[in-house]
């Protein structure tokens, strides 16, 4: 798997940088980093002997730390082999001692990939594109909130105090002064991104209190998904060091804007490098329109991957907060599928439905899978929508978490593309999370039912 010369050069580099701790990471269902931290010698030996291992059940873990065990994911908790992708090796700049991190693939002892691994789910979709001579290019936009640091994990979030000594109250979209309120935090974020080779560009203040948006620069889908996985961790870790928390919860405040991860996606021809979504005269290509049609026809079945929690649907409850439809239109942010302006070389579709609470590997895989199905089946999209689509009829998406689970469970198309074992195990984990959520007495129940009924 690893060339002996490369291992030797890597070992020399780790010694030269005085790095004696390496974090070997995979993403779990929620996109949280799981894995092991180990000394340099253990890491190097593991590369030589396939000795880096982790229980397979980490890929069936729920957000509460339980495991979805079924006919596909065994309770025997067999080990899988971690295969570090050395191209992802980077420094972990917030650690007190020199530390490196690396993203790993996972495979079985017989060399077969672990189908539950989020990175493998995305790679499976990308292989379908590669077989057609295509390469997806994506660019995610991350919205998130900074919130005050509180000890009680059940406390309602409040915005942090900025450099002026005042709490951010929101309603300041695109405000430069509001960015300056948290300038020391963002300076450290940019430094950490440079250390981990994450290409981010635009930063804006969004409409909510201490709500911001970062854009990851467009690139090949797997590389961008890896960067997104690392980037969310950076935003959280740097916030802690500034006495704050960063949250990607889709709707942390019930009465204001939710947080999205908009996915810009296009496809290039592997031979020519040209964007296949636009014709020479600048018009939309048939493949582009079919890609849109695929999103329109299959996204309602992929909702558990782009709206993965009960809270995800709260973001859709305010008509002006997020699109709840699969209408498409040019330069129209009220539709779920927006076509940004620009040159034909940058022709793309922006999926505006996905929440910021997603696992980036899953959300990108799901969005690309839907588009692929449209292209392969030569589907035709609905006519371009005109006007505001926030309350328009038709092309609506599931309005409840359980409806999304049901749709995906019945989707033979997504099971074929993503893998039946993965789909069933992932949905079992989501069903367990819903049962856990439903077992908790809500403030609404105590307020309106406890002493009334």
LUMFI-845604 format. One line per field, with one value per residue (C-alpha): x, y, z. Coordinates in steps of 0.5 Angstrom, whole numbers, plus 500, padded with zeros to 3 digits. Each point is the difference from the previous one (the first is absolute). Example, Ala and Ser with C-alpha at 12.3 -4.5 7.8 and 13.67 -1.06 7.14 Angstrom:
<nodes>
c1 (525/502)
c2 (491/507)
c3 (516/498)
</nodes>
This chain:
<nodes>
c1 (500/505/507/506/504/493/500/507/499/494/504/505/496/496/506/503/493/501/493/499/493/495/493/497/493/493/494/494/492/500/507/503/507/501/507/506/506/507/507/504/503/494/497/506/500/492/502/504/496/493/500/495/493/494/493/495/495/502/497/493/501/494/501/498/506/496/501/495/501/496/502/505/504/501/500/507/503/505/506/501/507/501/504/503/499/507/498/495/506/500/502/495/502/496/503/505/506/501/495/498/493/498/494/499/496/498/500/499/505/499/501/493/498/495/494/497/506/498/506/499/492/503/505/495/496/506/502/494/501/507/498/496/506/498/502/496/502/497/500/497/498/499/496/501/499/504/497/502/504/495/502/492/500/492/500/497/505/502/505/507/502/505/506/495/497/493/497/499/492/500/496/507/501/506/503/507/500/496/506/505/497/503/506/505/496/500/507/502/495/503/507/497/498/506/504/495/500/492/499/494/499/494/497/494/496/493/493/500/503/508/498/505/502/506/501/505/503/498/503/500/494/504/506/495/496/506/501/493/501/506/497/495/504/505/494/498/507/502/493/502/506/497/495/494/497/499/493/498/493/495/496/503/495/492/499/505/504/503/507/501/505/499/503/502/502/502/503/506/502/506/503/499/500/494/493/495/494/501/500/504/495/499/494/498/502/495/505/499/492/500/505/495/494/504/500/493/498/504/502/493/503/507/497/503/507/499/495/503/497/493/502/502/493/499/504/495/494/501/499/505/505/502/497/495/500/503/498/506/502/505/503/494/501/493/501/503/504/503/504/506/501/507/504/499/506/497/493/498/494/499/497/497/496/506/500/507/499/502/505/504/502/492/497/505/499/493/499/505/496/494/503/503/493/497/506/500/493/500/494/497/499/494/499/505/496/499/498/501/499/500/493/499/496/503/507/500/505/498/498/501/506/496/498/507/502/494/502/507/498/496/505/503/504/504/501/503/504/502/500/494/504/502/493/497/505/500/492/500/505/495/494/504/501/493/498/505/497/493/502/502/494/500/499/494/497/501/498/493/498/503/495/495/497)
c2 (500/505/501/498/507/504/497/502/507/501/497/505/506/498/500/506/504/497/497/494/499/499/500/495/502/497/504/496/501/507/502/500/498/493/496/500/504/496/502/500/493/497/504/498/493/500/502/494/495/502/500/507/497/502/497/500/502/507/501/498/505/504/507/498/495/494/495/498/492/496/495/504/503/494/501/496/507/497/504/504/502/508/502/507/504/504/505/503/500/507/503/501/507/501/494/502/495/499/496/497/498/495/498/492/496/493/493/493/495/497/507/502/507/501/502/504/505/507/501/493/502/506/497/495/505/503/494/500/507/497/495/505/504/505/504/503/507/503/506/500/506/499/504/500/503/502/500/501/495/497/494/498/496/500/508/504/503/508/504/501/507/503/505/506/496/500/493/499/501/498/504/502/496/501/505/501/503/494/496/504/499/493/501/497/493/501/501/494/496/503/497/494/499/501/495/495/502/502/505/505/506/505/501/504/501/497/503/496/502/498/496/500/497/497/497/495/501/495/494/492/497/496/505/505/495/499/507/501/495/503/507/499/497/506/505/496/500/507/502/496/504/506/499/498/495/499/496/497/498/502/504/502/506/498/507/502/498/493/497/497/497/502/495/503/494/500/494/501/495/496/500/507/504/503/502/495/504/506/499/504/506/501/496/495/493/494/497/506/500/492/501/505/495/495/505/501/493/497/505/498/493/503/504/496/502/507/501/495/502/502/507/500/501/506/504/499/502/508/501/505/496/495/497/494/498/498/505/503/507/505/504/499/498/498/494/493/500/506/502/505/505/500/498/493/497/501/497/497/498/502/495/505/495/496/503/501/495/494/496/503/493/498/507/500/493/500/507/497/493/504/504/493/497/505/500/493/499/507/503/506/506/503/507/506/503/507/505/498/493/500/498/498/493/494/497/500/496/496/504/495/496/493/502/501/493/496/503/498/493/499/503/494/505/503/493/498/506/501/493/496/498/507/503/495/501/508/500/495/505/506/496/499/507/502/495/503/507/498/497/507/504/507/507/501/494/502/507/498/494/498/504/501/494)
c3 (500/502/496/505/498/501/507/501/498/504/506/499/499/507/503/497/502/507/499/505/500/494/500/495/499/496/500/503/498/503/497/507/500/503/500/504/502/500/501/493/501/501/493/496/502/499/493/498/503/499/508/501/502/502/502/494/504/500/494/503/505/502/503/507/499/499/495/494/500/494/495/497/506/505/507/500/499/495/499/493/498/499/494/501/494/501/495/506/505/503/507/505/502/506/504/505/498/492/498/493/497/495/497/499/495/503/497/502/501/493/497/499/502/506/496/507/500/498/495/497/498/497/496/498/497/497/496/497/497/498/496/496/499/505/506/505/502/506/505/507/503/508/504/508/506/506/507/507/504/505/505/499/494/500/501/494/496/500/495/503/502/494/501/501/507/497/498/492/499/493/494/497/494/496/506/500/507/502/498/503/507/499/496/505/499/493/500/503/496/494/503/501/493/497/505/498/492/500/495/502/497/502/507/501/506/499/502/507/507/499/494/494/494/497/493/498/494/494/498/499/505/504/501/502/505/503/501/503/505/502/500/504/506/499/501/506/503/499/503/507/500/500/505/495/497/492/499/493/503/494/504/507/501/499/497/496/494/499/498/493/496/493/495/494/495/493/495/496/494/503/493/498/507/497/504/497/503/494/493/496/499/507/500/505/498/500/505/505/499/502/506/502/499/504/506/499/499/506/505/504/501/502/505/506/497/500/505/505/507/502/502/492/498/505/495/495/505/498/493/499/503/495/494/501/492/494/496/496/497/498/505/505/507/502/496/502/494/498/494/501/495/497/494/497/502/507/499/506/504/508/504/505/504/504/507/504/505/494/500/494/496/501/497/494/499/500/496/494/500/499/494/498/499/496/495/499/499/496/504/499/505/502/496/503/506/500/506/507/502/507/501/493/499/497/500/508/504/506/506/505/502/500/493/498/503/497/493/500/503/494/495/496/495/506/503/494/499/508/502/503/506/501/499/505/505/500/500/506/504/498/502/507/501/498/506/505/498/501/507/503/503/496/503/496/503/507/498/497/503/506/504/495/498)
</nodes>
